[in-house]
Amino acid sequence: MAQAEVVITPVASKADRAAFVDLAYRMNANDPAWVPPLRMEALELVTPGKNPFFDHADVQLFLARRNGAVVGRISAHIDHLATAMDPSQGMGPGTGNWGLLEAEDETVAQGLIAKAEEWLRAKGMTRVLAPLSMSVWEEPGQLTKGFDQPPTVMMGHQPKRYDDYIKAAGYEPAKTLKTYELDITKEFPPLIQRIISSGEKNAKIRIRNVDKSKFDSEAALILDILNDAWSDNWGFVPFTDREIAYAGKKFKPIVREDLIMIAEYEGEPVAFMMTLPDLNEVLQPMGGKLFPFNWAKLLLWLRKPRPRTMRVPLMGVRKKLQSSRLASQLAFMMIEYIRRNSVTRYGSTRGEIGWILEDNQGMVAIADAIDSHVNKEYEIYAKPL
């Protein structure tokens, strides 16, 4: 018997948007490594007026149906901040994206990818970088290594077959993103300890915790360093003021003062390191639902987190110090102080650093120096339209 036709239509109603979100929970229900996000946050991600990404992006969501049943989804989007960037940094004029792919089979996936490409082409795009769900700051890339491990907070997880579908659609690798894991109960090698000890004797260096009572100003300072430190990186897109406020509100409940460090040199803030308790450890068994009882479990965890894993999602040193010995010294000092706090105050045993661009030699060297190893890889693919 011939297979029923796949019909792909734009998301055009509240019910469609709900179906778009709900599909991910059904498609990944049997994957023990998948972490269901809170449903309200998953819905917020794809809702104009809720997610400030929509302020500077054109977005179209699509649903695939077979015999009336939803069997796939995809988002197509054009980030106008990304298209304004220098093409040498990966994005640039004419570059569109798609993401949030879920598909029951390859026929559905190929139809969805083709529909996203058609929409981007009609909008004048000449090239695709994908998958991005939806901003590069959210969950970039398709998982290609580490399928058996649950993702840490703010990282994505997709089945291996999606990688096969993407390559079959004519996409070529553009950039590999890596995460590194390490046993944080162990001290770093003697050379690193000497570098840290030397920094502690330098009166010009001060490593301090963030002050949560000054949350807005501290967040603005970190973002200022980040925008300077990352401005030449591949894929960089600057944060808007609304995105800064949105991220601050979203992550404030899991921010701990002793897990985020700012490095000052001669009184000037020049570097930072942000570490977050792995919220996914408590979210995974909740199935994306807070009610009727999960909200209490989450509240208790937020008050006194005891995560196995700490994740370092962001780290940056101002450009004027990059590639210097001082930059590495400040990084090692911040990592060590946070490592100690993670073990002694939170009982954590594992750290994850990343994502890190495969060709970011400075960060790769730091990860290697502290005896970490690659545990996950994500690929961002490119294709001309």
N, C-alpha and C positions, 0 to 999 in steps of 0.2 A: 504494500500500500504506500502510495506517495505521501511524503511528509507534508503536513499542512504549511501553508505559506506563513512567513514571518512578516508581520506588519509593524513598521516603525513610525511612531508619531511623536511630535513635540509634546512635552509636558505643558498642559494648558489650564490646569485647574488645581485646586487644593487637594482633591482626591488623587490626581495624577502625582502630585508631589509626595503625598503620603505613600503611594504605591512605589515610587522611586526609592524612597528611604527604606521601606519595609522589605524590599527584595533582597537587600544585602544580608539581612538576618536569616532569611530562608535559604539563600544560596550557600551560606557559610556555616550553617548550623552543625554540620557533621565534621567540621575541621577543628580538631582539638587545640590548634595553635591560634585560632582566630579569637580576637577580643572584641565582643560586641560593644560599640560605643553607646553611651547614653542616648536613647532615641531622641530626646529633645535637642541634644547637641548635633546629632546627625541631620535633623530637620533644619536646624538653624544654619548649618553650613551651606545649604542649597536654597535658602530663602532670601530674596532681595529685601533690604531694609533691616535684616538681622545681621548678616555677614557683610562687613564693610568692603570686602573684596568686590562686591557688586558696584561700589561707587566708581571704580575705575576699570571695570571689565564688562564686556558683553558676554552673556552666558545663555546657552540654550541647553536644556535637559531633554533627553529622548528616552522613550520607553519602547521596548520590543514586545509584541504580543503574538502568541500562536494559539489559534482557536479561542481567542478572547482572554487567555491567561497571560500574565506578565512573565516573560522569560528572559528579559535582559534590560540593561540600562546603560547610558553613557552621558557624560556632560561634554559639551563643546564650548570653548571660551577663548576670548581674546582679551588679554590683560594689556591695557593701553600704557601702563607704566613699563611693562616688559618690552613692548614694541618700540618704546622711545629710547631703549638702551642701545649701546654700541653693539653691533652684530658680532664683534670679536669676543663678546662676553656670553655668547650662546643664544641670546634672545634677539632683539632688534626688529626693525620694520619687516612686516610681512609674516611674522612668526605667530601662529596660533597654537592652541593646545586642546587636548581632550583628556578626560580622566574619569574616575569613579566607575570604571567598567565592571559590569557583572553580566555574565552570559551563561545560559544553560548549556550551550554547545558551540562549536566553531562556526556553524552557519549563522547563528545569532550574533556572535562576536564580529564576524566579518561584515555583516549587514550594518551593525551599529558603528563600527569604525568607518565604513564607507559613508554612512549618513553624517557623521561628525565632519569628515573631510569635505563632503559636499557643502555643508553649512559654512565651514571656514573658507572654502574657495569662493563661495558666493559673496562673502564679506571682504574679498580682496586679498586673502592670505595666500602666500606662495610656498609655505613650509610649515610642517608640524613638528613640535617637540612634545612627546607624550610618553607615559601618562603623568599628568600633574593633577592632583586632587585637592583643591583646584589651583591654589597658589603654590609657588615653589616653597613657601614657608609652611605649608600644611603637610601633605603626605606625598612627596615627589617620588616618582620612579616605580618600576615593577620589580618586585622581589625576585631575585635570581639565585640567592644562596641563603640558607637558614630557614627553610620552610617548616622545620620541625620545632622551632622556637617561637613562643608568643612574642609579639612586638612589644617594646616598651612604650611608655606614654609618648604620644605625638608621632609615632611611627606607623607605617602601613604594613599590611599583610595581604598577599594575594596568592592564589594557587599557581602552581607551575604551568598549568595548561594555558593560562592567560599570556604568559611569556611566549609560548609556542604560537598562539593566535596572532600576537603582535608581529612577530618575525615573519609569519606567513603572509601578513598583509603588506609586506615590502618595507618594513622599517629596519634601519641600521642603528647600531649603538652610537650614541652621542657622548654620553658621560656616565661613568660608574660612581655611585655613592656607596661608601662603606661605613659600617659601624664596627667598633672594636670593643671587646669585653676583657675584663681582667678581674683577678681575685684581689679585692681591696683589703683583705685581712693581712696580706703580706706587705712588708715594707718594700719600698722601691730599691733598685740596685745601689750599691755604695757610691758610685759616681753621681747619681742623681741626689742622694742624700748630702753629698759634699756641696753640690751646687746650691741646694736649699739652705744649708748651713751658712754658706758664704753670703747669700742674700740677706739672711737674718742679721748679719753683722754690718750690713750696709745701711747707714743712717738715712740715706736718701730714699730707701724703699719702705713703703708701708702697705701691708695687706690687711684689708678690713672687711668685716661683714657688711652687707647692706643693712640699712635702717628701715624696717618696715613701717615705722611711724611716719616716714617721709616717702611713702611708696611711690607717689606720682613723680617726685623729683628724682628719686633713685632710678625709676624705670626710664625716665627721659635721658638720664646720664648714660645708662647702659645702652640704650638705643642710639645715642649719639656716637658712642665708641663703636658699636656694631656697624652703623652705616659707614663710618670712616674705615674700619678694619676690613669690611667685606666688599667695599665699593668696586674693587677691581676683579672680584671673583666671578667665575663662570656662573651664569644663572642669576646673578644678583638683581633684585628688584627692591627699591627702597620702601620702607614702611611709611604709611600715611599717619597723620595724627589720630584719625579715627581707628585705624588698625592697632596703633599703640595702646589706645584706651581700651579697645575691645580685648586685646591680648592680656592687658593688665587685669581687667575684671575677671577674665576667664581663669587665669592661673594664680590669682592672689590666694585662693584657699590652699594651694599646695606649695606656695613659696615659704621657705624657711630661711631666716636671716643667716644662719650659720652654714648654709649650703650654697650661698651666692656670694662671691668675693669680688671686690674691686681692688685693683692694684694701683697705687699712687707712686709716682717718682718725682721727687723734689716738689711734693705737694699737688701735683697734677694727676688726675685720674687718667691712666693710659691703657688699662686692660681690665677685663672682667672675665669671670667664669660663672656660668649658671648651671646649677645641678637641681634636678627635681626627683623626689621620691617617685618610684614607679607606680603611678595610680592604676595602671592596667592590672596589677596584681589583685586589687580589690574589686575592680570592675568586671573582670572576666566571668566570674560565676553569676553575675547579676542579669545577664541576658539583655542588657540595655534598658532595664526597667528599675525605677527607684521605688515604686509602690507595689505592694503595701508596706514592706518591711526593709527594703534595701537602703532607703534613705537613712535609716538609723545606723546601719552598719557603715555606710559611707561617712556619716558625720563623726562616728567614733574613730574611724581610721584617720580622718583629716585632723582630728584633735591630737592624736598621738600615733603618727605613722611608724610602722616597723617593717619597712619593705626589705625584701631580699636584695633588690636591685636599685641602684641610683643611676639616673641617666644624666649625662652632660649633653644637652641639646645645642648650647651656644657657648662660644668662647671667642674672644677677639682682643687683638692688640692694635693700637693705633698704627697707621701706615708708616709713620716716620720712624717707628722702632722695629718694624717687621724685618726679619732676616738678621737681627742683631742678637748677640749673646744675652743681652738684657731681656729681650722678649722671651727667650726660652727659659731664662731664670725665673721670671715672673710667672710664667705658665706652670713650671714645676712647683713653685711655692704654693700657688693657688690650688693645684691638684692635690698636693700633699695635705694641706690644711683641711680641705673638704674630705679627703679620704679618711683622715683621723676622726673628724666629726661624724661621718657616716657610720663608721664602725662603733665608736664609743657611745654615741648618743642615740643612734637609731638601730643598732644591731645589724646593719647591712653587711653583706659579704661579697657582693658582686657590683661591678661598675660597668656601664656601657657609655662609650664616647661616640658621638656622631649624630647625624651623618657627616662624613668627611669626603671631600672630592678626592678621587683616586690620584690626582696629580698635585694635590696640595702638599708639597714636599715638607713644609715646616710642620704641619700637624701630623703627617704620617711619621716623621722622625720622632716627634714627641710621643706618639702612641707606641712606636717601637721601643723607645728608650725606657718606658715604664712596664715593659714586658706584657703588653696587651696583644691580642690577636684578633684578626677579622672574624666576626661571627655571622654577619649578614652583608649582603650586597644587593643594591637596587640599581636597575638600569633605566636611564632616560634615553628614549629612542628618537630618531629624526627621520623625516621623509619629506621629499619635495612634493608639492601639489601641482 
